[in-house]
């Protein structure tokens, strides 16, 4: 039997159906990312991308950590991904999912793990979480998107400081510099993620998909062009618009 590296579970949070939870499942390795793990993760992402029943996705890690980063042992052993840029393209696929995505961060979230988390729309961390970019500590350079997504989140100077120093910061400081959107007590992490997912799932999935497309597309356009693009309804209107209007927004 092959090791199950990523587990996808579809579950219900209260009355909100349609939550897909992706769990990085190598707890003995602090969920360090190997090429085979990326291959399985990509298969799940590709399936979710076309699954109309999924309205929200949570990415988390099993055991004591979200993800300690790239599995350096796999690099040393010569294990290869299916193609040259498979790992960064998998982070791109996570970022491009049409559904809203939440990173549930606990324990270590370093380097490749942080790059993966940055592919999510909303990041929620427990107070004891530790986040950082350690490329410099190992004499490596980012190729999975860190030099783009980290400055987009926290600004150029703050990103340079974290990357130049390989400093690890806690959940509270990460929230203070907007590296994560929210920091909560460790015991409240599951409840906070579930509550947010429920709020998302209560809304029109079509609206959420279109809004995500518009916001992500805006980053590639000038402001005036983005405003014109929005009013042209490039993605149409949600399938449930008429029903929701008739029901008074419920």
C-alpha positions as CSV (number, residue, x, y, z in Angstrom):
1,X,0.0,0.0,0.0
2,X,1.4,3.4,-0.9
3,X,1.6,6.1,1.7
4,X,-1.3,8.6,1.5
5,X,0.5,11.9,1.5
6,X,-2.5,14.2,1.1
7,X,-6.0,13.5,2.3
8,X,-9.0,15.1,0.8
9,X,-12.2,15.1,2.9
10,X,-15.5,16.7,2.1
11,X,-17.3,17.5,5.2
12,X,-20.1,19.6,6.5
13,X,-19.6,22.6,8.9
14,X,-22.9,23.1,10.7
15,X,-25.5,23.6,7.9
16,X,-22.9,24.6,5.2
17,X,-22.1,21.7,2.9
18,X,-19.4,21.8,0.3
19,X,-16.2,22.2,2.3
20,X,-13.2,20.4,0.9
21,X,-10.3,19.9,3.4
22,X,-6.9,19.1,2.1
23,X,-4.6,17.8,4.8
24,X,-0.8,17.5,4.3
25,X,-0.3,14.1,5.9
26,X,3.3,13.4,6.7
27,X,3.2,14.2,10.4
28,X,6.5,12.3,11.2
29,X,8.2,14.7,8.7
30,X,6.3,17.8,9.9
31,X,4.6,17.5,6.5
32,X,7.7,18.4,4.5
33,X,7.0,18.6,0.8
34,X,8.3,15.9,-1.5
35,X,7.8,15.5,-5.2
36,X,5.4,12.6,-4.8
37,X,3.4,14.7,-2.3
38,X,3.2,17.5,-4.9
39,X,2.0,15.0,-7.5
40,X,-0.9,13.9,-5.2
41,X,-1.7,17.4,-4.1
42,X,-1.9,18.5,-7.8
43,X,-4.3,15.7,-8.5
44,X,-6.6,16.8,-5.7
45,X,-6.4,20.5,-6.8
46,X,-7.2,19.6,-10.4
47,X,-10.3,17.6,-9.3
48,X,-11.5,20.4,-7.0
49,X,-11.1,23.0,-9.7
50,X,-13.9,21.4,-11.7
51,X,-16.0,20.2,-8.8
52,X,-19.1,22.4,-8.6
53,X,-20.1,20.8,-5.3
54,X,-17.1,22.4,-3.5
55,X,-17.7,26.0,-2.3
56,X,-14.7,26.4,0.0
57,X,-11.3,24.7,0.4
58,X,-9.2,24.5,3.6
59,X,-5.6,23.6,3.5
60,X,-4.0,22.3,6.7
61,X,-1.4,19.9,8.0
62,X,-1.6,16.7,10.1
63,X,0.1,16.5,13.5
64,X,2.2,19.2,15.0
65,X,2.8,21.4,12.0
66,X,1.3,23.0,8.9
67,X,4.4,22.3,6.8
68,X,8.1,22.6,7.6
69,X,9.0,23.3,4.0
70,X,10.7,21.4,1.2
71,X,11.9,17.9,2.1
72,X,15.6,18.4,1.8
73,X,16.2,14.6,2.0
74,X,14.2,14.2,-1.2
75,X,16.5,16.7,-2.9
76,X,19.5,14.8,-1.7
77,X,18.1,11.5,-2.8
78,X,17.5,12.8,-6.3
79,X,13.7,12.3,-6.2
80,X,12.2,14.3,-9.1
81,X,8.9,15.9,-9.8
82,X,7.0,14.9,-12.9
83,X,8.3,18.0,-14.8
84,X,10.8,20.8,-14.3
85,X,8.4,23.4,-12.8
86,X,5.8,21.0,-11.4
87,X,6.1,22.3,-7.8
88,X,5.7,26.1,-8.5
89,X,2.9,25.3,-11.0
90,X,1.1,23.3,-8.3
91,X,1.3,26.4,-6.0
92,X,-0.1,28.4,-9.0
93,X,-2.9,25.8,-9.3
94,X,-3.8,26.3,-5.7
95,X,-3.8,30.1,-6.1
96,X,-6.0,29.7,-9.3
97,X,-8.7,27.5,-7.7
98,X,-12.0,29.2,-8.4
99,X,-13.2,28.5,-4.9
100,X,-12.2,30.6,-1.9
101,X,-9.3,29.0,0.0
102,X,-8.2,29.1,3.6
103,X,-4.8,28.2,5.0
104,X,-5.2,26.8,8.6
105,X,-1.7,27.3,10.0
106,X,-0.4,25.7,13.2
107,X,3.1,24.8,14.2
108,X,5.9,25.3,11.7
109,X,5.1,27.1,8.4
110,X,8.5,27.6,6.8
111,X,9.8,28.3,3.3
112,X,8.1,25.9,0.9
113,X,5.3,25.6,3.4
114,X,4.9,29.3,3.6
115,X,5.0,29.5,-0.2
116,X,2.1,27.0,-0.3
117,X,0.1,29.0,2.3
118,X,0.6,32.2,0.3
119,X,-1.2,30.5,-2.5
120,X,-4.4,30.6,-0.4
121,X,-6.8,33.5,-0.3
122,X,-7.1,33.8,3.5
123,X,-4.5,32.7,6.1
124,X,-5.5,32.0,9.8
125,X,-2.8,31.1,12.3
126,X,-2.7,29.8,15.8
127,X,-0.7,31.9,18.3
128,X,2.0,29.3,18.6
129,X,2.5,29.0,14.9
130,X,6.0,29.9,13.6
131,X,6.4,31.3,10.1
132,X,9.4,32.2,8.1
133,X,11.5,32.0,4.9
134,X,14.7,30.1,5.4
135,X,16.1,30.0,1.9
136,X,19.1,32.0,2.9
137,X,19.9,29.7,5.8
138,X,20.4,26.8,3.4
139,X,22.0,28.7,0.5
140,X,18.9,28.3,-1.6
141,X,16.9,30.7,-3.7
142,X,13.1,30.8,-4.1
143,X,11.5,29.3,-7.2
144,X,8.0,28.6,-5.9
145,X,6.8,32.2,-5.8
146,X,8.1,33.6,-2.5
147,X,9.8,36.7,-4.1
148,X,6.5,37.7,-5.6
149,X,3.8,36.6,-3.2
150,X,5.5,37.6,0.1
151,X,6.1,41.2,-1.0
152,X,2.5,41.4,-2.3
153,X,1.3,40.4,1.2
154,X,3.5,42.4,3.5
155,X,5.4,44.9,1.3
156,X,8.8,45.0,-0.2
157,X,10.9,46.1,2.8
158,X,9.2,43.7,5.3
159,X,9.6,40.8,2.8
160,X,13.3,41.7,2.3
161,X,13.9,41.7,6.0
162,X,12.3,38.3,6.6
163,X,14.1,36.8,3.6
164,X,17.5,38.4,4.3
165,X,17.4,37.2,7.9
166,X,15.6,33.8,7.7
167,X,13.8,35.0,10.9
168,X,10.9,33.0,12.2
169,X,8.0,34.9,13.6
170,X,5.0,33.9,15.7
171,X,1.4,34.0,14.8
172,X,0.7,37.3,16.6
173,X,3.6,39.1,14.9
174,X,2.6,37.5,11.5
175,X,-0.9,39.1,11.9
176,X,0.6,42.4,12.9
177,X,2.5,42.7,9.6
178,X,-0.4,41.2,7.6
179,X,1.5,38.0,6.8
180,X,-1.6,36.2,8.1
181,X,-5.1,37.7,8.1
182,X,-5.9,36.6,11.6
183,X,-4.2,35.0,14.7
184,X,-6.3,33.2,17.3
185,X,-5.5,31.1,20.4
186,X,-4.4,27.6,19.4
187,X,-7.5,26.1,21.0
188,X,-9.8,28.3,18.9
189,X,-8.1,27.6,15.5
190,X,-10.5,25.0,14.3
191,X,-13.5,27.0,15.4
192,X,-12.3,30.1,13.7
193,X,-11.6,28.3,10.4
194,X,-15.0,26.5,10.6
195,X,-16.8,29.8,11.3
196,X,-15.2,31.5,8.4
197,X,-15.9,28.6,6.0
198,X,-19.5,28.6,7.1
199,X,-19.8,32.3,6.4
200,X,-18.3,31.7,2.9
201,X,-20.5,28.7,2.2
202,X,-23.7,30.6,3.2
203,X,-23.1,32.9,0.2
204,X,-23.6,32.3,-3.5
205,X,-20.8,30.1,-4.8
206,X,-21.2,31.7,-8.2
207,X,-20.7,35.2,-6.7
208,X,-17.7,34.1,-4.7
209,X,-16.1,32.5,-7.8
210,X,-16.7,35.7,-9.9
211,X,-15.5,38.0,-7.2
212,X,-12.3,35.9,-6.8
213,X,-11.7,36.1,-10.6
214,X,-12.2,39.9,-10.7
215,X,-9.9,40.6,-7.7
216,X,-7.2,38.3,-9.0
217,X,-7.5,39.7,-12.6
218,X,-7.4,43.3,-11.3
219,X,-3.8,42.8,-10.2
220,X,-2.8,42.3,-13.9
221,X,-4.6,45.5,-15.0
222,X,-4.4,49.2,-14.5
223,X,-7.1,50.7,-12.2
224,X,-9.1,52.3,-15.0
225,X,-9.0,49.1,-17.1
226,X,-10.1,47.0,-14.1
227,X,-13.1,49.3,-13.4
228,X,-14.2,49.0,-17.1
229,X,-13.6,45.2,-17.0
230,X,-15.7,44.8,-13.9
231,X,-18.8,46.6,-15.4
232,X,-18.6,44.5,-18.6
233,X,-19.5,41.4,-16.5
234,X,-16.7,39.3,-18.0
235,X,-17.7,36.2,-16.0
236,X,-21.5,36.6,-16.4
237,X,-23.8,36.5,-13.3
238,X,-24.2,33.7,-10.8
239,X,-26.6,30.9,-11.7
240,X,-28.4,31.3,-8.4
241,X,-28.9,35.1,-8.6
242,X,-32.6,35.0,-9.5
243,X,-33.4,32.5,-6.8
244,X,-31.5,34.5,-4.1
245,X,-33.1,37.7,-5.2
246,X,-36.6,36.1,-4.9
247,X,-35.7,34.8,-1.5
248,X,-34.5,38.1,-0.2
249,X,-30.8,37.3,-0.2
250,X,-31.1,34.0,1.7
